[in-house]
Each structure stands twice: as C-alpha cells, then as structure tokens.
Amino acid sequence: MDEVEDPSIRLGKGYTLTRLPPPQTFAEGQRLVYGLLAACAGIFCGACAVAMIALLMWGGWSLAHEHSIIAIFGWSLGGFIAAMVAVIVGLLAGGPVGRFRMSANRDGACLEADGGAQ
C-alpha cells in the first residue's frame, strides 16, 4: 500500500497551513509566477524604501548639506515609490489580472480588475 503524503504543513501550537494544489494548466502556472514576482517586487521595494529612510535619518549628514540631501532623498523616494507602483501594477495587469476597467458616473467611481475567462 502506498503512503499518501500529508498536504498540510504544521506551524506549531495547533496551526496548520494547507498546501495549494499544483497548477493544472500553463496559464495557471504563469499566474503563479506573476503573483510571486509581484509579491517579491513589493517586498524588495519596501525594504529599499526603508533602507533609504534609515540612511537619511542615521547617515550623519553635515548641517551645511542637510537641506539639499533631504530634497534629493525626498524626490528620489517619491520617484522610487511611483516606479514601484508602476512595476507591481504592470506585473499584475500582464499576469493574473489581465485588464483594468475604470468608470465614473453619478453613483461614484469604479475600478474593476478582470482576469478573463481562459
């Protein structure tokens, strides 16, 4: 008799994490890759933003250059965050989401993300 592998991962203290089934089609595999890339991009960019703020706060800058350094870091961090959002939205739009649809009417504004029937 073959032994069946337990599909759950024990986390301790009574918590278990159920494993996801493997992708059945190529499209599901691509969605998984895009989702992982988007998650990694968010984590990496968030860590870089924290590192920039830490460097700004504890960098030991001289008082003479403090204002210009803060302006440079502020604009750099703003551009970095805008680029981070663009990359993550681009990965999601090209991967698992497929397309975005926006509409505005008297009832309010609406943003829909459609994965499409594939």
C-alpha positions as CSV (number, residue, x, y, z in Angstrom):
1,M,0.0,0.0,0.0
2,D,1.4,3.5,-0.9
3,E,1.6,6.0,1.8
4,V,-0.2,9.3,1.0
5,E,1.8,12.5,1.8
6,D,0.0,14.8,4.2
7,P,-0.9,18.0,2.2
8,S,-0.7,20.3,5.3
9,I,2.3,22.0,6.9
10,R,2.4,22.1,10.7
11,L,3.2,25.5,12.0
12,G,3.1,24.7,15.7
13,K,0.7,25.4,18.5
14,G,-2.1,23.7,16.6
15,Y,-1.9,25.8,13.4
16,T,-1.6,24.1,10.1
17,L,-1.2,25.5,6.6
18,T,-2.8,23.6,3.7
19,R,-0.7,23.3,0.6
20,L,-2.1,24.7,-2.6
21,P,-2.6,22.2,-5.5
22,P,-0.1,22.5,-8.3
23,P,-1.1,24.5,-11.4
24,Q,-3.1,22.3,-13.9
25,T,-2.6,24.5,-17.0
26,F,0.2,26.7,-18.4
27,A,-2.0,29.8,-17.7
28,E,-2.3,28.9,-14.0
29,G,1.5,28.4,-13.8
30,Q,2.0,31.8,-15.4
31,R,-0.4,33.5,-13.0
32,L,1.5,31.8,-10.1
33,V,4.8,33.2,-11.5
34,Y,3.4,36.7,-12.0
35,G,1.9,36.7,-8.5
36,L,5.2,35.6,-6.9
37,L,7.1,38.3,-8.9
38,A,4.6,41.0,-7.8
39,A,5.0,39.9,-4.2
40,C,8.8,39.8,-4.4
41,A,8.8,43.2,-6.1
42,G,6.7,44.7,-3.3
43,I,8.9,43.2,-0.6
44,F,12.1,44.3,-2.3
45,C,10.9,47.9,-3.0
46,G,9.6,48.2,0.5
47,A,12.9,47.1,2.0
48,C,14.8,49.5,-0.2
49,A,12.5,52.4,0.8
50,V,13.1,51.6,4.5
51,A,16.8,51.5,3.8
52,M,16.7,54.9,2.2
53,I,14.8,56.4,5.1
54,A,17.3,54.8,7.6
55,L,20.2,56.2,5.6
56,L,18.6,59.6,5.6
57,M,17.9,59.5,9.4
58,W,21.2,58.0,10.6
59,G,23.5,59.0,7.8
60,G,25.5,61.5,9.8
61,W,25.0,64.3,7.3
62,S,26.6,67.7,7.9
63,L,24.3,70.7,8.7
64,A,25.5,72.6,5.7
65,H,24.3,70.0,3.3
66,E,21.2,68.7,5.2
67,H,18.6,70.6,3.2
68,S,19.8,69.6,-0.2
69,I,20.3,66.0,0.9
70,I,16.7,65.9,2.3
71,A,15.4,67.3,-1.0
72,I,17.4,64.8,-3.1
73,F,16.3,61.9,-0.9
74,G,12.7,63.1,-0.9
75,W,12.4,63.3,-4.7
76,S,14.3,60.0,-5.1
77,L,12.0,58.2,-2.6
78,G,8.9,59.7,-4.3
79,G,10.1,58.5,-7.7
80,F,11.1,55.2,-6.3
81,I,7.6,54.6,-4.8
82,A,5.9,55.7,-8.1
83,A,8.1,53.2,-10.0
84,M,7.4,50.5,-7.5
85,V,3.6,51.0,-8.0
86,A,4.0,51.0,-11.8
87,V,6.0,47.8,-11.8
88,I,3.7,46.0,-9.5
89,V,0.6,47.1,-11.4
90,G,2.3,46.2,-14.7
91,L,3.1,42.7,-13.4
92,L,-0.4,42.2,-12.2
93,A,-2.0,43.6,-15.4
94,G,0.2,41.5,-17.6
95,G,-0.3,38.4,-15.5
96,P,-3.1,37.2,-13.3
97,V,-5.5,40.2,-13.6
98,G,-5.4,40.7,-17.4
99,R,-7.0,44.1,-17.6
100,F,-8.4,47.0,-15.6
101,R,-11.6,48.9,-16.3
102,M,-12.5,52.2,-14.8
103,S,-15.8,54.0,-14.9
104,A,-17.3,57.1,-13.2
105,N,-21.0,58.0,-13.0
106,R,-23.4,59.7,-10.7
107,D,-23.2,56.8,-8.2
108,G,-19.4,57.1,-7.9
109,A,-16.2,55.8,-9.4
110,C,-15.5,52.1,-10.0
111,L,-12.2,50.3,-10.7
112,E,-12.6,46.7,-11.8
113,A,-9.9,44.1,-12.4
114,D,-10.9,41.3,-14.7
115,G,-8.9,38.1,-15.1
116,G,-11.0,37.0,-18.0
117,A,-12.3,33.5,-18.8
118,Q,-9.4,31.5,-20.1
